[in-house]
Structure formats: C-alpha cells, structure tokens
Amino acid sequence: MEIRILDDERAVAAAAADLIAAAAREAVQLRGRFLCAVSGGRTPWTMLAELAGRSVPWTAVQVFQVDERVAPAGDPDRNLTHLRATLLAQAPLGPGQIHAMPVEAPDLQLAARQYAGELAASAGTPPVLDLVHLGLGGDGHTASLVPGSPVLEETSADVGLAGPYQGHCRMTLTFPVIDRARRVLWVVTGAEKAAMLRRLRDADRSIPAGRVRQDRAVLLADRAAAGAAI
C-alpha cells in the first residue's frame, strides 16, 4: 500500500480529489467510463466538493455508494444526503449518474440483491469498479463492515446488510467487490484514528479494515492520524 502523509484534513481532501480526477481521466481514456464508489464522512464531503471543481469527464462517470444507513430520504445521517449536497449539486452530473443504495425499501435483503444487480449491470459480472474510496473508523471498521458483523464473512454477495450499528442498520459493499476494484483510496484524518491506522498499515486482519487487499491501495492521511509511527 502506498502511503502519503499530508499536513492537514484540507490537504488530504484536495489530494484525494486530485487522485480521483486523475483516475477518472485515465479510466475514460482506457475504457470509456469511470465507475467509482464513495463512502461518507466529514473529510470525504470536503473531498467531493473539491472534486466537483476538478477537470473530470463527467458524462462518463457513474458513482455508487460504498455504504448507507437505513434512514428516510433526506435524513442528515444518510450518506446520500451529503453526496447530493456536495457532488451532485456542484458537478455537472445527472441524477441517473448517482446510484443510491435502496435503503428505504421494505425488503432490505431483496434491495441488497437488486443493488448488486445494478453494480453488475454497469461494472460487469463480477463487477469491477475503477476506484473504491474507503474511510477508517476508530474501532477499525471500514464501509459498514463493522467488528463482529456476519457480513464480514460474506464471500459471494457483493452487497450485504449490517447492524444495527451506532443507531442504524446498514447496507454495504462487501470485501469481494472492494477487493476486485482497480484502485482503493483510503482517506484517514484525525488523531483518534492513529492507533487503527497503524493496524491498517500492518494489514492486521483482526480489524475489518485490515482485511482489505493492499496491493492496489493508496492511503492519504493527515499528520494527526499518522501520529509518530508512520
């Protein structure tokens, strides 16, 4: 895994936007489209706002969600709410280019299978995304792959359910589809992440984040998250 340490959260967000924009241009040049999946979080919303101003072949971009909380439309806890407010509101993307996880459906098991089908319709069978953006929780979770959840052991389905966790059930991409991605981008900021960041660096499989393959990964962290050990 390539690790880059930047001064602060703003610098990490800007560098992540630059990396995604470059990956989009490369993917469109090679394959005619750019398929990515993004996670939520404070720094990622800054990252997506920055990305909206970058040179990106937007008409060839399709954006999927890495995970989502089961909550009503427009709920501030929904990643989609912030994704729309940052990227969709500021970049020349049409609503059809944002693929929202169907967490308002009455049958969430069926909804997870349908979202997996939506991935396959765009990214092939099995789906291969150009870039998956991940964050790191203070307990070592990534996406909504949380410690102790049965979804950690999923080996066939690309989309699963987790929770309840921190007040919400979740829909999430699973390890198989994340590990097939052509590139994984980790964005990690804040001193509270330092201990888990070291364990991620060491591919510590006792935390969910440590189970993601690292040979195609780039990690962008601020100095606070890097601490003294990185």
N, C-alpha and C positions, 0 to 999 in steps of 0.2 A: 504494500500500500504506500502510495506517495503521500507524504505529509507536508503541508505548508502552514507555517505559523505566521499570522499577521497581527498587527498592533492591537486592533480592537474589533468590536462587533460590526461597525460600519465598514471597515476594510474587508472583513470576511464576506459580508453581504455583496459588496462590489466585486470582489474577486470571484465569488460564486456566480454572479450574473455574467461576468466575462466568460467564465468557463462554459456555462450553459449556452451562451450565444455562439461561442466558437464551435461547440459540439453540434449545435443545430445547423450551422452553415456547412460543416463537414458532412453531416448525415444527409442533408438535402443534396449536396453535390454528388455523394456516392450512391444514394438510394432514392432520392427524390422526395423524402419526407423525414420528419423528425418526430419521434414518439417518445414522450417522457412522462414520468410520474413524479409528483411532488408531495412532500409532507408539509405539516403545519408547524407553527411556532413563530415566536417574535422575530428572530433573525430572518427566517425564510420569507416572512411578509415583506421585510425590507429588501431582501434579495429579489423577490418578484417585482416589486416596484422599480428597482434598478433595472431589471431585465427588460421591463416594458420600454425603456428608453434606448436599448441596445439595437444594433443592426442585426436583425433576425429575419429570415424568410418566413414571415408569419403565416402566409397562406398554406404552407406545407407543414405546419405544426399541429400536433394533436397532444393534448395534455390530459393525463389520467391522474387519479388520486392514489397515493400510497395507502392512506387510511382515512377513516372518517368516524366520528362519533354518531351514535344513533340519537338524533335530536331533530326537532322540527326545522323546516325550512326557515332560513334567516336567523337561526339561533346563533348567538355570538360564540358558542362553543364549537360550532361547525367549522371545519377547515374550509368548506366551500364558501362560506360567507366571506371569509378573508381573501380567498382566491379570487372571487369575483370583484372584491373591492380594490385589489391590487393589480393583478394581471389583466383580467377581463375588462376592467373599467379603463385601463390606461394603454393597453396594447391593441393593435388592430386585429383582434381575434373575434370570430363569430361565436355565438353561444354553442353551436354544434362542434366546436373545436375543444371544448372543455367537457370531459366525460366524468360526470358526477356519480359517485357511488350511491346506489339507490337505497339509502338507509331509512327512508320514510315508508318503504314497502311493508305490508302487513306480514309477509312471509320472508324473513331475512335469509333463511337458508336458500330459498329459491332465488332471492335477489343477489346473493353472493355468486351463485352459479351463472346468473344472467350477466353479471359484470365480468366474470371470467370469459364468457362468450363474447362480450363486447371487446375485451382485450384481444381475443383470438381473431376477431373479425378485422381488426386493424393491424395487429402485430404478428399474425401467423399462428400456426399450431405446431409446437407450443409457442406461445407469444414470446417475442424477444424485443424488449424495449431498448431504445438507444441510450437512455440515461434514467436512472432512478436516484432521486435525491432523498437522503435519509438524515434524521437527527438522532440525538443520543439523550436518553433520559437519565436522571440522576440515579435510577435503580438499574441502569443497564439496558432498558428496553429500547427498541427502535421500531418505527412504524407503530402498529398496535400489537406487536409481538412482545408480550409482557411476561415477566418471570412467572413460571408455574402454569401458564395457559396451555391447554391441549393443542392449540393451533401451532405451537412451536414444533410439534411432531408431524405436521402435515407434509406429506411428500408428493402428493399428486395434484390436489386442487391449487389453483393459483390465487384464489381469493377465499378467505375464511372469516370466521367470526370469533371475537374475543370479548371477555368481560363478564360481568361489569368490572370496570377499572376506573378509578377516580371519578365515580359517579355515572359513568356511561358504559353501555355495551358498545362494541366497535366492529367495524368491517375493516379488513386489512389485506393487503397483498401478503403473500406467504414467502418463505425462503426460496422455494423453487423458481418463481418468476423473478424475484430480486436477483438471484444468483445467475440467471440467464442474461441479465442486462449487459449491454456492451460496455457500460460505464456506471459505476456507483459513485455518487458525490455525497460525502459526509460534510455537514455543516454543524460545527460544535462551538458554542460560545458560553462563557461564564465560568467562574471559579468553582461553582458547585458541580461541574462536570469533570473536574480534573482527575479524580480517582478512577472514574469509569472510562475516561479517555485513555488512561494508561492501560487498562484492561482490554479495551478495544484494540489498541495498538498491538498488544501481545496476543491477539486472537484468542482471548480467554473464553472458551465455549460455555463456561458456567453462567455467563450473561447472554441474553438474546443477541445483542449487537455483535458479540464476539463470534457468532456463528455465521455471519455473512462472509462470503468469499472475498478475499482481499486483493487478488491479483489484478483486478480491473478497477480498483478503488483509488480515489483521491480524497484526502481529508483536509479540510480547511478549518483551522481553529484559531481563536484569538489567544493572546498571551495568558489571559486569565485561565482559560480552560487547559492550556498546555501545562501550566504550572512549572515546576522546576525539573520535571523528569523527561520532558520532550523538547 
